């Protein structure tokens, strides 16, 4: 976690940057949710193709949620300083 000190970035700037990153990730999660796989786009690829796509999509969303949780934790840390 960052440490606020005289030679570093100000608390306000760090908080704004981290909150900006968290907001961008929230936007990415929203956009990716809209772009979820649809079975009609996979059935010609054979059995299991849609389920594999859903699994991959869920993993991608989970990675974004993990990143969001990281930035939220950093923001909370900064806010508590």
ChimeraX attribute file (.defattr): number of C-alpha atoms within 10 A of each C-alpha:
attribute: neighborCount
match mode: 1-to-1
recipient: residues
	/A:1	8
	/A:2	13
	/A:3	13
	/A:4	14
	/A:5	9
	/A:6	7
	/A:7	6
	/A:8	10
	/A:9	13
	/A:10	13
	/A:11	16
	/A:12	11
	/A:13	10
	/A:14	19
	/A:15	19
	/A:16	13
	/A:17	14
	/A:18	20
	/A:19	18
	/A:20	13
	/A:21	16
	/A:22	22
	/A:23	15
	/A:24	13
	/A:25	19
	/A:26	16
	/A:27	12
	/A:28	15
	/A:29	19
	/A:30	12
	/A:31	11
	/A:32	16
	/A:33	13
	/A:34	9
	/A:35	10
	/A:36	13
	/A:37	19
	/A:38	12
	/A:39	13
	/A:40	8
	/A:41	10
	/A:42	16
	/A:43	12
	/A:44	10
	/A:45	9
	/A:46	8
	/A:47	10
	/A:48	11
	/A:49	15
	/A:50	19
	/A:51	14
	/A:52	13
	/A:53	16
	/A:54	16
	/A:55	13
	/A:56	13
	/A:57	17
	/A:58	16
	/A:59	12
	/A:60	14
	/A:61	18
	/A:62	13
	/A:63	13
	/A:64	18
	/A:65	17
	/A:66	13
	/A:67	16
	/A:68	21
	/A:69	14
	/A:70	14
	/A:71	21
	/A:72	17
	/A:73	14
	/A:74	19
	/A:75	20
	/A:76	14
	/A:77	14
	/A:78	18
	/A:79	12
	/A:80	7
	/A:81	9
